[in-house]
Amino acid sequence: MKVNQSVVDPRESGSTFWQVASKPTRGNFLSPSAVSQLRKAACTLLMACLPLGGVAYATTSAASLAQQAHQLLINGENAAAESMLQQASVVDRNDPSVIFEQALLDDAAGRPDRARKGYDRLQAGPLARAAAVPSAVNLVALNRFTQARQAFAALASSQNAYEAGYSQLWQLWLTARTHKGKSAALRAKLATAADKVKPASPQQRALAELYAGKGSVDAVFAAIDGMGLVDPLQRRDARSEAALFAGGYLQYVRRDSPAALRLYQQELSHPGASIERPLLKQALARLPTASR
């Protein structure tokens, strides 16, 4: 999921991402153009919420610099983004947009503990909603699974269709990741839970079917190919999400570590800036040596 400064997409990433009139029923999916329009609307909404103090931001304001840093971040230019944020911090290190971008950058750089401090500071501020999804994903990176489960449970009832479906997929992943009993019991539990997922895209539907035991990893990526995503960043974003969720299914449900390894390596061989990417690296590093 790609995180926009005003929103976390899908990608990115959650937050106030998109707003839809009503939660779609199974099979009522958003078109790529609709997703793009919703992203733009979400960005506009978030920027409108930033505290302006009655004065328009100058081009060198902390918020403006943070926005530039965000663009660098999603383009994979982390070092340049870090430099831009340092400039923003000189102007106003307490600006919510600066704190938000720094948290995103810390997560992307594999510093989830530092990122957590930023997300915690945003919880009561104007960007609390925008930071909700990346904050929940950060809890997973920190292995704080109980808190992550609670965060995604709250987001799963969102009126934002994609955000709700994305969070429901995370609930499936967390169930698989934390299960300690027999494989048969896990599969039965996931099948029941997956049938309750309300997907907002063909990709989400294919992932739900995978966890329900009715689909395949190939079908997940075929669904992405069939979505007609024109923006290369959107395609990479979708594939990062798919690699994490499908890889988790292979690793924790089917217990096929070599297959999960190949999927993680394949995705990480391509550039990307989705919020799932640090977790892909984390999952790859934790696989048994025998799988490599």
N, C-alpha and C positions, 0 to 999 in steps of 0.2 A: 504494500500500500504506500503510495507516494504521499508525502505530507506537504501540503501547501501552507504558506505562512498563515493563512487564515484558516486553513483546514487541513485535515489529514485526509488524503484521498482514499482512495478507493472509494492507500495506499488510502493511499498513503496513505492512508494512514488514517481515518475516523474523524473525530472532532465534529465540528459543526458542518463537516464536509458538505453534504448536500442536504437540501430540505425538499421533501416530496409531499404532495398534498395528502396522500394516504399511503399506508403500508400496503405493498402489492401482495396479491395472493400468489400461490405457487404457479409459476408459468407466466406471470406478468412481469417481464424483465425490462430494465432500462436500456435504451439504445446507447451506443457510444456517444452520439451527438448530445443526447440528453444528459449523460454523465458529465460531458465537457461543460455544458451550460450550467449545470448545478454546481460544478467546482468553481466556476467563475463567480456565480452568485454568492457562494459561501465565502470566497476570498473577500468580496466586496463587503459582505456583512461583517466579517471579523475586523477588517480595517476600520469600519465605521464604529466599531465598539471600542477601539483604542482610545484612551483618555487624551483628548486634544487640548483640554484646558481653554477652549474658546479661541485658540490661535492655530492657524494652519501650520503643519510641520514644514520646516525648511528642508531643502534637499539634503542637508547634512544632519538632519535630526537622527536621534537614536533609532526611531522606528523605520526611517528610510534606509539607514545603513543595515538594519537587521533584515529588511526585505531584500536588499541586494545580497546579503550573506546567504539568505535562503535560496535564492536563484543559483548561486554558486554551489550550494550544497546539493541541490537536486541534479545539478550537472556533473556531480562527482568531483568537484574541485574543493575538497575539504580544507586544504591548506589555505587557499585563498579565502574561503568562508571564515576560517578561524581568524585570519588577519582582519577581515572586514568587521567581525564581531568585536575584536579588540578596539577598533576605532569607535564602534557604537557604544562600548562600555565606557570609554573616556567621556563621551557625551552624557550618557545616563545609564549606568549599569543596572539601575532598578526599573527601567522601562520594561513592562511585561513582554513586549515583543522581543527584546534582547534576551531576557531570561528564557523565553520559549525556544528561540533559535539556538541558544547555547545548550539547552537540554537535548534538542534534536541532534546537534553536532556531537555532543558527548556520547550519546547512544551510538551514532554512526561510527565513532572512533573507538568503540569498545570500552567506554567508560560509564557503564550503567549506574554505578554508585554516585558519580558526580551528577549525572542526568537526573537521578531521583531527587536530589536536593532542589533542582530547578522545578520539576513537576510539583513538588510539595509546596513550593512558594506560589505557584500559579493556582492552587486549588480554590482560593477564595477571591480571585481577581477576575478581571474582564475576559481573560483567555482560558478560564477553567474549562469551559465546554470544548474549546478548540483543542485543548491538550488532553482530553479524556482518553482517546484511543491510544496515542503514543505513550501516555502514562501507564495504561493497562498493559501494553506490550512490554514496557520497561520492567514492570513487576515480574513478568515471565522471565526476562533476561536475568533478573536477580534471584530466580528460583523461589520467589514469594508467591507460590501457587495458590494458596488459600485467598490471599488478597486479590490476586489476578482474577480468580474465579468470580469473586464478588464484584469486581469492577466490570467484567464482561457480562455478568448476569444483569447488571443495571443497564448496560449499553444494548443488550439484546432486545430490550423492549422499546428502543428508540423509534421515533416516527420516521427517521431517516432509513429507508429500506436497505440501502447497501450497508450502512453501519450496523444495522440490526443483524443482517445475514452474516456479515463478517464476524461479529461478536459471537454469534451462535456457532460458527465454525471453530472459533477459538475454544468454546466450551467443549466441543468434541475433542479437540487436540489435548486440552487439559485433562479430560477424562482418561484418554489413552495414556498420556504421559505419567499420570499419578497412580494408575491402576497397579495393584500389587497381587491380585488374585489370579485365577486361571484364565487362560486366553479365551475359552469358550464363554465364560461369564462376561468378559469385556466386550466381545463381539455382540452378544445379545443386548447388553446395555447400550452400546453405541447404535445398534440398529434401531432401537426404540427412540433414542434421542435424535438421531439423524432424520427420522421421519417427521419430526416436529420443526425442523429448520425451514424457514421461509426465505428461500434464495431470491436474490434480486438481480441475478445475472446467470447466463448459462454456465459460467465458470463455478459460481457458488453451488448451483444445482448439481453439477458433476462431482464436486467435492463432497457434497452431502450424500450423494449416491455411493461414492467410494466408501465413506465411513459406514454406510448402511449395509455394505457388503454386496451391493448391486452393480457397482461400476468398476472402473479400472483407472490406473494412472494415465494410460494413453488417452482415455476418454476425456480426462480433465484438460489435457493440453490441446486436444482436438477441439474442445469447446472454446478455448481461448482463440485458437486459429479461426474459428467460425464467427467470432464476435466482430470481426471487421475493424479492429482497432488500428487507426491510421497513425496516431502519434506513437513514435517508437518508445517514448518514456512510459506511456500507458501499457504498451505490450510488455516491456520489461517488468513493470510493476506487477502486472497480472501474473506473469510467470514466476516472479519471486514469491508471491502469495501461494501460488499453486505448489511450488517446490517445497515450501515449508509445511503446508498442510498435508500434501500427498506423501512427502518424506516422513512426516510424523506417523502417518498411517502405516507405511512400510516398516518403520523402525519399531513402533510400539504395539501395533496390532498384529501385523503379520510377522513381526520379529525377523525381518529380512534386512539385516544391517548392510550387507553388500549392495543391495538394490537402493537403499536409502543413501548410502555413500555416493553411488554413481549419480543419483539425482541431485544431491547437494553440490557435488563437484561440477556437474554440468551447468547448474545455475550460477555458481560463483565464478565460473570461467568468463562470464559476461559482466560488463560494468553495470552498475545500478545504484539507486539511492533509496530504495524502499525501506520502510521501518522493519521489515522482516529480515533484511540482509544480515545484521549482526547476529540474529538468532540462528540463521543458516550456518554461519561460521562457528557459532557456539556448538551447534548440534554436530557438525562435522568433527570438531576437535574432541568431542566426547565419545565418538564411536570407538568400539574396541579396535585395538591395533591389528587384530587378525582380519578385520574387514578391509584394511587398506591394501 
